Every structure is written in structure tokens, then in C-alpha cells.
Amino acid sequence: MRVAYELFRRVTLSMLVIALMAACGGDDGGNPGDPSPPAPPTSIDITTGASPPPRFIPASTTLASGGTVRWTNGSPADHDLVATTPNWQLNEPLPIGGNFQTTISQAGTYGYECTIHPGMVASIEVR
């Protein structure tokens, strides 16, 4: 009886070790580290939010270099788009129901604001 118990214990222990090794996985031979993030979109739509406080939706976003940005004023108030980043020529009115579109070619972070509504700021990261 003792021999059968010892055999049972060894088989059980071996199966447990094999199961643990399988659960731990191993090197799949792929690239080390984290996978690359997905490519940023080539076009984005930004709207204005009507609920207080006024805001750009989204307030920050990512765009592929050479991509297009389109702003639409969906709120019941006039807005404007004014660059806060040096060397970015953005100074456009955005009347009620209006829209404006531009292409950004150079990588970097582009900040902008609505000067009509203090604190209404946003940014676009171009990669």
C-alpha cells in the first residue's frame, strides 16, 4: 500500500510541475518588449461642447503627420481657434454651426484655445 501511495504522490507532483510550467508560458521568439502602438489617425474631428464650461471635444488627441483636422462648432455660441504654440499660424473664427479644416505636416504638439471663452484650451500631438 505504501508503494502505491508513493507512486500516486510522485505522479501527482509531476503533473503539477508540468501544469505550472505550461501556465507560465515562455519566450515565443517574437519581438522583445511591448508591441508598437497603433498608428495615429490621418484625420480627426473636433467639436465644441455646449455644457458649462465650454470645451473642445476631445481636449487632446493624436494625429498622423500630414493629417487633417476638422473643427465643428456644435454649440449655441461663437468660438475662435487661436494657436498657443509658437510658429503655428492658426487664428480662425468658428461661428455657430461653422467649421474649419487644416492639415498639419510637421510632428510636434500643437496647442490652441478659444479666446472668447477663457480656459477653453486643447492640443493635438502630431506624430
N, CA and C of each residue as an Amber inpcrd file, in Angstrom:
protein
   381
   0.8110000  -1.1880000   0.0000000   0.0000000   0.0000000   0.0000000
   0.8550000   1.2530000   0.0000000   1.9520000   1.2120000   0.7500000
   2.8440000   2.3620000   0.8250000   3.4580000   2.6490000  -0.5450000
   3.7550000   1.6220000  -1.3300000   4.3460000   1.7950000  -2.6560000
   3.3390000   2.4840000  -3.5790000   2.0910000   2.0990000  -3.5150000
   1.0620000   2.7110000  -4.3600000   0.8810000   4.1860000  -3.9950000
   0.9060000   4.4760000  -2.7010000   0.7700000   5.8560000  -2.2720000
   1.9470000   6.6970000  -2.7780000   3.1490000   6.1730000  -2.6680000
   4.3470000   6.8820000  -3.1150000   4.2980000   7.1220000  -4.6260000
   3.8470000   6.1330000  -5.3830000   3.7090000   6.2840000  -6.8340000
   2.6570000   7.3500000  -7.1610000   1.5250000   7.3200000  -6.4510000
   0.4760000   8.3130000  -6.6550000   1.0030000   9.7200000  -6.3590000
   1.7430000   9.8780000  -5.2720000   2.2910000  11.1700000  -4.8810000
   3.2650000  11.6890000  -5.9370000   4.1310000  10.8420000  -6.4540000
   5.1060000  11.2660000  -7.4710000   4.4330000  11.6520000  -8.7890000
   3.4390000  10.8640000  -9.1990000   2.7290000  11.1750000 -10.4450000
   1.9810000  12.5130000 -10.2940000   1.3140000  12.6980000  -9.1610000
   0.5850000  13.9340000  -8.9170000   1.5310000  15.1250000  -8.8960000
   2.6540000  14.9990000  -8.2200000   3.6360000  16.0770000  -8.1540000
   4.1920000  16.3860000  -9.5470000   4.4680000  15.3670000 -10.3360000
   4.9740000  15.5710000 -11.6970000   3.9490000  16.2970000 -12.5560000
   2.6830000  15.9200000 -12.4400000   1.6300000  16.5630000 -13.2270000
   1.4760000  18.0250000 -12.8090000   1.6000000  18.2950000 -11.5200000
   1.5060000  19.6600000 -11.0260000   2.6500000  20.5140000 -11.5730000
   3.8540000  19.9850000 -11.5800000   5.0060000  20.7080000 -12.1120000
   4.8160000  20.9920000 -13.6050000   4.3390000  20.0170000 -14.3570000
   4.1150000  20.1950000 -15.7970000   3.0420000  21.2510000 -16.0320000
   1.9600000  21.2160000 -15.2530000   0.8910000  22.1940000 -15.4080000
   1.3870000  23.6040000 -15.0960000   2.1880000  23.7560000 -14.0500000
   2.7310000  25.0680000 -13.7110000   3.6650000  25.5790000 -14.8080000
   4.4830000  24.7220000 -15.3590000   5.3920000  25.1380000 -16.4240000
   4.6080000  25.5810000 -17.6610000   3.5480000  24.8700000 -17.9790000
   2.7330000  25.2340000 -19.1340000   2.0240000  26.5640000 -18.8950000
   1.5690000  26.7980000 -17.6820000   0.8630000  28.0350000 -17.3660000
   1.7850000  29.2440000 -17.4020000   3.0430000  29.0480000 -17.0900000
   3.9980000  30.1610000 -17.0820000   4.3610000  30.5990000 -18.4900000
   4.1500000  29.7810000 -19.4520000   4.4810000  30.1390000 -20.8320000
   5.9800000  30.1840000 -21.0240000   6.4060000  30.9870000 -21.9650000
   7.8260000  31.0960000 -22.2480000   8.0380000  32.0880000 -23.3540000
   9.2370000  32.1650000 -23.8170000   9.5790000  33.0820000 -24.8960000
   8.9820000  32.5590000 -26.1860000   8.1860000  33.3970000 -26.8370000
   7.5670000  32.9720000 -28.0900000   8.4460000  33.2780000 -29.2890000
   9.6390000  33.8330000 -29.0400000  10.5550000  34.1140000 -30.1330000
  10.2250000  35.3910000 -30.8750000   9.2030000  36.1190000 -30.4210000
   8.8090000  37.3670000 -31.0830000   9.6970000  38.5170000 -30.6630000
   9.2440000  39.7190000 -30.9740000   9.9990000  40.9120000 -30.6280000
   9.9630000  41.1380000 -29.1300000  11.0920000  41.5400000 -28.5520000
  11.0980000  41.8230000 -27.1150000  10.3680000  43.1320000 -26.8170000
   9.8910000  43.2580000 -25.5840000   9.2540000  44.4960000 -25.1710000
   7.8060000  44.5790000 -25.5890000   7.2390000  45.7480000 -25.3820000
   5.8390000  45.9930000 -25.7100000   5.6500000  46.1120000 -27.2150000
   4.4780000  45.7370000 -27.6960000   4.2090000  45.9270000 -29.1270000
   4.1280000  47.4120000 -29.4550000   4.3530000  47.7440000 -30.6990000
   4.2760000  49.1370000 -31.1420000   2.8470000  49.6460000 -30.9900000
   2.6930000  50.9150000 -30.6030000   1.3300000  51.4600000 -30.5130000
   0.7340000  51.5750000 -31.8980000  -0.5870000  51.5780000 -31.9860000
  -1.2180000  51.7180000 -33.3000000  -0.8770000  53.0710000 -33.9180000
  -0.8890000  53.1110000 -35.2220000  -0.6090000  54.3620000 -35.9340000
  -1.7010000  55.3760000 -35.6320000  -1.3340000  56.6570000 -35.4890000
  -2.3670000  57.6730000 -35.2480000  -3.2460000  57.8600000 -36.4750000
  -4.4490000  58.3710000 -36.2890000  -5.3650000  58.5630000 -37.4290000
  -4.8670000  59.6480000 -38.3790000  -5.3030000  59.5800000 -39.6200000
  -4.9170000  60.5740000 -40.6290000  -5.9080000  61.7290000 -40.6870000
  -7.0150000  61.6130000 -39.9810000  -7.9430000  62.7390000 -39.8760000
  -8.6680000  62.6460000 -38.5390000  -8.9680000  63.8100000 -37.9720000
  -9.7020000  63.8610000 -36.7090000 -10.7600000  64.9500000 -36.7820000
 -11.8330000  64.7400000 -36.0500000 -12.9080000  65.7200000 -35.9400000
 -12.9640000  66.2030000 -34.5020000 -12.9900000  67.5110000 -34.3320000
 -13.0740000  68.1220000 -33.0140000 -14.3190000  69.0050000 -33.0040000
 -15.1170000  68.8820000 -31.9490000 -16.3270000  69.6950000 -31.8340000
 -16.2270000  70.5750000 -30.5860000 -17.1310000  71.5110000 -30.4860000
 -17.2120000  72.3380000 -29.2900000 -18.3560000  71.8270000 -28.4310000
 -18.1070000  71.7470000 -27.1340000 -19.1330000  71.2990000 -26.1970000
 -19.9270000  72.4660000 -25.6680000 -21.2360000  72.2920000 -25.5440000
 -22.1190000  73.3820000 -25.1350000 -22.2880000  73.4760000 -23.6250000
 -22.1660000  72.3460000 -22.9220000 -22.4330000  72.3900000 -21.4790000
 -21.3130000  73.1250000 -20.7550000 -21.6560000  73.8610000 -19.7040000
 -20.6290000  74.6280000 -18.9940000 -19.6080000  73.6970000 -18.3440000
 -18.3530000  74.0470000 -18.3750000 -17.7900000  75.1590000 -19.1320000
 -17.6340000  74.7720000 -20.6050000 -17.5850000  75.7610000 -21.5080000
 -17.3590000  75.4420000 -22.9220000 -16.0380000  74.7020000 -23.0760000
 -15.9690000  73.7740000 -24.0260000 -14.7550000  72.9810000 -24.1970000
 -14.6640000  72.4230000 -25.6050000 -13.4290000  72.0200000 -25.9690000
 -13.2010000  71.2950000 -27.2140000 -13.2960000  69.8100000 -26.9020000
 -13.9180000  69.0450000 -27.7950000 -14.0760000  67.6060000 -27.5960000
 -13.4750000  66.8840000 -28.8030000 -12.3940000  66.1290000 -28.6350000
 -11.6390000  65.9240000 -27.3990000 -10.7000000  67.0970000 -27.1210000
 -10.2920000  67.2090000 -25.8550000  -9.3870000  68.2910000 -25.4670000
  -7.9540000  67.9870000 -25.8640000  -7.6200000  66.7240000 -26.0000000
  -6.3000000  66.3610000 -26.5160000  -6.4660000  65.1210000 -27.3820000
  -5.7000000  65.0950000 -28.4680000  -5.8180000  63.9950000 -29.4100000
  -4.5100000  63.8290000 -30.1640000  -4.4180000  62.7790000 -30.9560000
  -3.2160000  62.4730000 -31.7260000  -3.5830000  62.3930000 -33.2010000
  -2.6520000  62.8210000 -34.0500000  -2.8690000  62.8670000 -35.4890000
  -1.5930000  62.4350000 -36.1970000  -1.7380000  61.7360000 -37.3100000
  -0.5780000  61.3630000 -38.1260000  -0.0430000  62.6050000 -38.8340000
   1.2670000  62.6660000 -38.9930000   1.8770000  63.7660000 -39.7290000
   1.2850000  63.8370000 -41.1290000   0.8930000  65.0250000 -41.5520000
   0.2320000  65.1960000 -42.8410000  -1.2690000  64.9870000 -42.7700000
  -1.7890000  64.7760000 -41.5590000  -3.2150000  64.5190000 -41.3780000
  -4.0440000  65.7810000 -41.3310000  -5.3460000  65.5950000 -41.3870000
  -6.3040000  66.6920000 -41.4480000  -7.1010000  66.7980000 -40.1520000
  -7.2720000  68.0270000 -39.6870000  -8.0920000  68.3160000 -38.5130000
  -9.2980000  69.1200000 -38.9710000 -10.4640000  68.7490000 -38.4760000
 -11.6900000  69.4920000 -38.8040000 -12.3900000  69.8350000 -37.4950000
 -12.5880000  71.1290000 -37.2670000 -13.3200000  71.6130000 -36.1140000
 -14.7350000  71.9760000 -36.5430000 -15.7100000  71.6200000 -35.7150000
 -17.1040000  71.9750000 -35.9760000 -17.6780000  72.5940000 -34.7080000
 -18.3330000  73.7230000 -34.8690000 -18.9670000  74.3730000 -33.7310000
 -20.3790000  73.8310000 -33.5750000 -20.5440000  72.9510000 -32.5990000
 -21.8540000  72.3630000 -32.3300000 -22.5520000  73.0230000 -31.1590000
 -21.9920000  74.1200000 -30.6570000 -22.6050000  74.7820000 -29.5050000
 -23.3820000  76.0230000 -29.9460000 -24.2130000  76.5680000 -29.0740000
 -25.0190000  77.7410000 -29.4420000 -24.2830000  79.0700000 -29.2340000
 -22.9460000  79.0410000 -29.2710000 -22.1610000  80.2710000 -29.0880000
 -21.0260000  80.3090000 -30.1070000 -20.6140000  81.5140000 -30.4690000
 -19.4530000  81.6680000 -31.3440000 -18.1800000  81.2810000 -30.5930000
 -17.2060000  80.7860000 -31.3420000 -15.8840000  80.4480000 -30.8080000
 -14.8440000  80.9320000 -31.8060000 -13.5770000  80.8170000 -31.4050000
 -12.4870000  81.0220000 -32.3530000 -11.3980000  80.0050000 -32.0510000
 -10.4900000  79.8510000 -32.9990000  -9.3720000  78.9150000 -32.8790000
  -8.1010000  79.7400000 -32.9920000  -7.3450000  79.8200000 -31.8890000
  -6.1300000  80.6280000 -31.8730000  -4.9850000  79.7690000 -31.3340000
  -3.8950000  79.7010000 -32.1120000  -2.7430000  78.9000000 -31.7200000
  -2.1090000  79.4380000 -30.4480000  -1.7020000  78.5170000 -29.5780000
  -0.8940000  78.8710000 -28.4060000   0.5150000  78.3380000 -28.5520000
   0.7700000  77.6500000 -29.6450000   2.0900000  77.1120000 -29.9520000
   2.7910000  78.0650000 -30.9190000   4.0180000  78.5060000 -30.5840000
   4.7420000  79.3990000 -31.4970000   4.9080000  78.7700000 -32.8830000
   4.9110000  79.6050000 -33.8820000   5.1290000  79.2060000 -35.2800000
   3.9840000  78.3880000 -35.8790000   2.8330000  78.3460000 -35.2170000
   1.6620000  77.6990000 -35.8160000   0.6740000  78.7960000 -36.1420000
   0.3830000  78.9560000 -37.3980000  -0.4840000  80.0380000 -37.8560000
  -1.9440000  79.5880000 -37.8190000  -2.5520000  79.6720000 -36.6590000
  -3.9600000  79.3230000 -36.5040000  -4.6480000  80.4890000 -35.8170000
  -5.5580000  81.1270000 -36.5180000  -6.3410000  82.2340000 -35.9610000
  -7.6070000  82.3380000 -36.8120000  -8.5880000  81.5220000 -36.4690000
  -9.8010000  81.3930000 -37.2900000 -11.0610000  81.5700000 -36.4580000
 -12.0570000  82.2700000 -36.9990000 -13.3590000  82.3240000 -36.3160000
 -14.0710000  80.9730000 -36.4800000 -14.8740000  80.6260000 -35.5090000
 -15.6770000  79.4020000 -35.5860000 -17.1000000  79.7710000 -35.1420000
 -17.8850000  80.3470000 -36.0680000 -19.2390000  80.7940000 -35.7170000
 -20.1660000  79.6100000 -35.4390000 -21.3190000  79.9000000 -34.8960000
 -22.3230000  78.8710000 -34.6110000 -22.6000000  78.0810000 -35.8880000
 -22.4910000  76.7580000 -35.8040000 -22.7250000  75.8770000 -36.9540000
 -21.5880000  75.8510000 -37.9550000 -20.5410000  76.6380000 -37.7350000
 -19.4260000  76.7060000 -38.6840000 -18.4070000  75.5940000 -38.4950000
 -17.5180000  75.4990000 -39.4790000 -16.4240000  74.5360000 -39.3620000
 -15.1830000  75.0990000 -40.0340000 -14.0390000  74.5240000 -39.6730000
 -12.7530000  74.9100000 -40.2370000 -11.9060000  73.6560000 -40.3190000
 -11.1170000  73.5700000 -41.3760000 -10.2910000  72.3780000 -41.6070000
  -8.8820000  72.8060000 -41.9960000  -7.8720000  72.0820000 -41.5000000
  -6.4870000  72.3440000 -41.8740000  -5.6910000  71.0460000 -41.8300000
  -4.5420000  71.0660000 -42.4820000  -3.6230000  69.9220000 -42.4970000
  -2.3830000  70.3110000 -41.7110000  -1.8820000  69.3780000 -40.8960000
  -0.6590000  69.6240000 -40.1220000   0.3960000  68.6140000 -40.5810000
   1.4930000  69.1300000 -41.1180000   2.5080000  68.2600000 -41.7160000
   3.6730000  67.9190000 -40.7990000   4.0260000  68.8090000 -39.9110000
   5.2210000  68.6090000 -39.0970000   4.8630000  68.0180000 -37.7390000
   5.6510000  67.0210000 -37.2970000   5.4370000  66.3890000 -35.9970000
   5.6490000  67.4050000 -34.8740000   4.9150000  67.2470000 -33.8050000
   5.0330000  68.1220000 -32.6410000   3.7130000  68.2160000 -31.9100000
   3.6960000  69.0250000 -30.8730000   2.4660000  69.2500000 -30.1150000
   1.9640000  70.6470000 -30.4260000   0.7050000  70.7370000 -30.8060000
   0.0780000  71.9840000 -31.2270000  -1.0410000  72.3390000 -30.2530000
  -0.8450000  73.4330000 -29.5370000  -1.8560000  73.9010000 -28.6030000
  -2.6980000  74.9980000 -29.2260000  -3.9510000  75.0760000 -28.8110000
  -4.8340000  76.1310000 -29.2940000  -5.8890000  76.4340000 -28.2400000
  -6.5660000  77.5580000 -28.4190000  -7.5760000  77.9800000 -27.4540000
  -8.6770000  78.7560000 -28.1500000  -9.7520000  78.9580000 -27.4150000
 -10.8190000  79.8720000 -27.8220000 -10.6280000  81.1120000 -26.9630000
 -10.2860000  82.2330000 -27.5950000 -10.0450000  83.4520000 -26.8190000
 -11.3440000  84.0930000 -26.3320000 -12.4630000  83.6710000 -26.8790000
 -13.7700000  84.1820000 -26.4320000 -14.1230000  83.5860000 -25.0650000
 -13.6920000  82.3430000 -24.8300000 -14.0170000  81.6280000 -23.5940000
 -12.7160000  81.2420000 -22.8750000 -12.2540000  82.0500000 -21.9190000
 -11.0200000  81.7400000 -21.1890000 -11.0760000  80.3410000 -20.5700000
  -9.9750000  79.6300000 -20.6980000  -9.8920000  78.2710000 -20.1630000
 -10.2990000  77.2010000 -21.1550000 -10.8150000  77.5990000 -22.3050000
 -11.1960000  76.6340000 -23.3430000  -9.9460000  76.3650000 -24.1980000
  -9.1960000  75.3500000 -23.7890000  -7.9120000  75.0460000 -24.4210000
  -7.8690000  73.5750000 -24.8380000  -7.0040000  73.2800000 -25.7970000
  -6.8490000  71.9010000 -26.2700000  -5.4970000  71.7570000 -26.9590000
  -5.1610000  70.5100000 -27.3230000  -3.9010000  70.2770000 -28.0130000
  -4.0090000  69.0580000 -28.9280000  -3.1330000  69.0600000 -29.9230000
  -3.0410000  67.9610000 -30.8810000  -1.5810000  67.5190000 -30.9330000
  -1.3360000  66.2440000 -30.7080000   0.0090000  65.7000000 -30.8530000
   0.1020000  65.0890000 -32.2430000   1.0520000  65.5860000 -33.0460000
   1.2300000  65.0780000 -34.4070000   2.4770000  64.2050000 -34.4100000
   2.3150000  62.9550000 -34.8750000   3.4340000  62.0010000 -34.9310000
   3.7090000  61.5930000 -36.3560000
